[in-house]
Structure formats: structure tokens, C-alpha cells
Amino acid sequence: MAAIAASAGAPTAVHDSPARRALRRLLARRTAVFGLVVVGVMVALALFAPWIAPFDPLATRFMAIRMSPDAAHWFGTDEVGRDLLSRVIWGGRASLAAGVISVSIAVGVGVPLGMLAGYVGGVIDAVVSRITDAMLAIPFLILAIALAAFLGPSLGNAMIAIGITATPIFVRLARGQVLAVRAEDYVEAARAVGNPPARILLRHILPNILPPVIVQATLAIAAAIIAEASLSFLGLGQQPPAPSWGSMLNTAQRFLTQAPWMAIFPGLAIFVSVLAFNLLGDGLRDALDPKS
Amino acid sequence: MLKFLPRRLLQLVPTLFLVSVLIFGLQQLLPGDPALVMAGEERDPAVIEQIRRQYRLDQPLPMQYLHWIGNVLSGDLGESMRIKQPVSELITAKLPVTVQLATMAMVFALLIGIPAGILSAVKRGSAWDVGANVFALWGLSTPNFWLGIMLIFLFSVKLGWLPASGFVSPFEDWRQSLATTVMPAFVLGNAIAAVLMRHMRSAMLQAMGSDYVRTARAKGLVEKTVVLKHALRNALTPVITLGALEFGTLLSGAVLTEQVFSIPGFGKLIVDAVFNRDYAVVQGVVLVTATVYILLNLLADVLYVLVNPRLRD
């Protein structure tokens, strides 16, 4: 095994690894690269928000209420004089965290359940599939709102609500993928040599069903960012005064006549980040498709 | 022709049952004593006791569920804690507003999505194709509540052409009704148009590359006839069924759109209920939405068979 690994990594190797080939294909698509760069910038802004944001996002200044964008406040200020650029940067933290954490919940619960249902079949499959059908029968945002309403309004609960709501998509995806590969020769071979089911699922099946899961997860982050913004807009996500793009838009609606910039910039931030994840997801789909 | 229908209807039973269990189960997520939470600021022990009795909260969970589902099946979705009105009445009053909005949104989506998809497939690689794809990406990435706010800013605040909020029934004054719903309907339809465009494009591309289209061309038919009579008729099949499914998505989108435009529909009902901690209303709205969505799925299946001659027998 070590010898194989060494030869694969050696400079004389003619063939790329699948991951490297996918990366090369991804980087060949301009729209995907744009998505990747924007996502990278967003992650950097969110991580380094305390050092990058020019002002404290919570500091109110009553001498600077609803100031239009200028050299000091690039995005202007809000109804209590807080710097909007700083709030948009800090709001990105909430949105990105919500996107990543809720999708992690959905993948972490959905993929193992779907794999189990697809591999074991029988009663477990029937039960898991019916529950999945039932959850998918409730429109995404309605279910997320209902869950968030009953759990209570907070960013953490919004993430849980979105995560639970997105779970059935991954159950269905993983189950379908397992059904497609479980009859493949390499799985049969692994079973024939006496590997236990857990090892077959983890070592032989999981790596092969991962590409569509990665694509779906990227697109799900885009949907989760919109969902978090929607819940925060309705007052069910991040609670004021902590900044979030959705709740900033909610406040902005009341000052649309006097301070339209309060609505323009948080909305643009949602749009650009969702667009970036969508472009990246589309690019990954093409790059990871063995047929392309 | 529709031999599958009885079996398909039978399959709905377990799904609807599980949906009802999920919606009933939402109550269990309430932190602490549900009766206390449901009572909200009301601290009168008599009220709390009444809630406990009304929802049979002192009985085991399965009994609570049976009591609840029994009422639901007889059309009783409970009573609103705040408005003191039956939930079913509230829903019946608000649903027509949302249906009108969703229908208009679907008209927008079809009028934009279908031609854009056809054009983009027929003129593949051209500026039209690029434009249609950019539109689709824009539609999929724009949060509809933000689009709504921006349209209000442009058409109501800046230009003063359309009212920023409110709703007028078409039976009262159809012009005013149109004026109040055109912006929200466009906002709702925008994302659906993007989805329809993408599907129409790929279905058209597939049809244009098929044998029957090649035969039609070989017969010497003009391109317009080939596209509209041969390719489009076949490509429309999956898109029609998708349209029926997307109608359910519109119910979801209506929540935020109605909130932005202050339209007293189904979406606003659930949001107001969430704020008032009116849990019976939330459960009722989710249950009705899910049932409508499931029935739309069934309709999509039936439509698929009806418009696809190969599946009719």
C-alpha cells in the first residue's frame, strides 16, 4: 500500500489523481473560479471581521444617523448611526456560519441515514424513506419557519431548523447513490472477501458517492444562506442588535424613503454570496462528473 | 388510462399520516410546559388549565395525537389563541388571496421562463443564450424579499407608479387589485421563471438532438415548424409537470413576499401566528400547505401521464 501511495505521488506518475483532475477541470471554468474566489473572500472577511471591519458593528453614534455612503462610511450608516460596512462584514459571519453549520447537520445526519437505508434495505429503508417523503412534502421554508417558531427565535435554533429541513434531501441522495453502486463489482468483491458492512460502507461505498454529496452540499449552503436571511428577516434568526443580513433588511424596509442604502448593501451581500455558492456548485458538478 | 391512480392515492395515506405526526410533534419542541408557553403572557391559571384540557396535555402523547387528528379529520384545526377564531375559518379566509398571488406569479414565470428557455436552446451559444442563463442565475440567487424591497423603492418610492403595500380584491376593483399584486407576483414568479427556463432549455436541447427532429428537418420542413411543432411539443411535457410542482414552492415564497408587501394572505397568517405564539394556527397552516403540496405532486403525476401519449396505456 505504501509503495502504491509513493508511486502515485511520485513526479514520474503519468495519471492525475481524481481529486487533482477535478480541481484542474474546476479551475478551467471561469464562472466556477469566480465563485471560488468570492467564497474565499467571504470566508476571509468572516474570519478576520474584527480586524477588517472599520468600526464596531454595535457602536451607535447619534451624530451620524442615516448618513449616505461617503469616504468614512462606504456603505453609509443605519438608523442609530452604526457603520453599515462593518455590520455587513460581521453579518457575513452569521450567514456563513449558518450556511456551513446547518448543511453540516444535514449532511451529518442525512448521509449516514440514507446510506444505511440504501444498503440494509427492508424495514429500515421503508421507515426512513417514508419519513423523508413526509418531510419533503412540507415546503422548505414553511417547515423551517415552523421549526424555528417552536424551537424559539435565535441564530442557533435557526441553524438547527434549516439543518433538519435540509436533511431529507441528503437522505434521498445518499440512498439513491448507494442503491446505484451496491451491485458494482468492487462492492461485491469487498463483500466476498468478508469485509463487515460498516467497513464496506465507509471504505468502499462512501468515497464513491461523495462527489454528488459535495455538489449538493455546496448548492445547499446557498439555499441555507437565503433561508437564514429569510428567518432573520422574519425575526426568527439572529437577534438584534447582533448584525445579520436578514434582520438588517427588515429594519431597512422602514427607512426605505430616507435611507435606501440600508436595504441595498445587505441585500447585495446575500445576492453575491448565494450567487458564488451556486456558481461553485455548478462548476463542481461539471468538474466531478466522470462523463464530462 | 389512469390505472395507476388508485394505487397512487393509496400511497398518499402513509405520507399524509407521517406529515400529520411531524406537525403534531412540533408541539414537543416547545421548551418547558407547553400549556404555559401556549398561554404566552396570560398567567391566569384558569386559562392555562383550559389549554391543558383543550389539548389533552395531561394524557399520554398517542392519546393527544389521536384526539388532535380526530379533530383535524372532522375539519377542526383548533382555535387561534389570539384572535379566538377557528383556525380553519382563518385559513379559508386567507387562502384565496395567496392563490390569486400564486396564480399571477405562475403566469409571470411561464411567460418569462418558457420563451427564454426555448430561445436559449434554439440559439445555443449566442448572446440570447448567455443572457437567458445570466437571468436564470440571477433569479436563483436573489432573495425574493430583497427584490421586493428594491422594486418598492423603484416603483413606489422613486417613480410613484404602484402602491407599496396592501391588497384589494379583484371583485372590489380589478384595476386596483392588479396594481397591488403585480409587483409581489413578479417577485414570486421570478425564481420559478429561472427554474422553468433551465428545465425548458435542457428539455429543448434534448428534443432538438433527437431522431424525430432530424427526420422533420430531413423532410424539408421549415425550422420554425420543426422547433414549434416537433421539438417544443415533446419538450413541454416535463416542464408542465414541473410547473405543477413549483406551484407548491410558491406557497413557501409567499410567506416573505406577503410580509414585504403587507398582503393579508396565507403567508402573512403564519408569520403573524409565529409572532403571536399562536401555535394552533402555525400547525394548521403547515398542515394545509403540506396537503396542498402533496395533492399538487399527485396532479403533476397525472398531468405527466395525460400529456405523454407513450404512458397513456
Interface residues (C-beta under 8 A of the other chain):
Chain A: R130 I131 D133 A134 M135 A137 I138 P139 F140 L141 I142 L143 I145 A146 L147 A149 F150 L151 G152 A222 I226 A229 S230 F233 L234 G235 L236 L249 A252 Q253 L256 T257 P260 A263 I264 P266 G267 I270 F271 V274 L275 N278 L279
Chain B: P14 T15 L18 V19 V21 L22 I23 L26 Q27 L29 L30 P31 L137 W138 L140 S141 T142 P143 F145 W146 I149 M150 I152 F153 V157 G248 T249 L251 S252 G253 V255 L256 Q259 V260 I270 V271 A273 V274 F275 Y279 V282 Q283 V285 V286 T289 A290 Y293 I294 N297
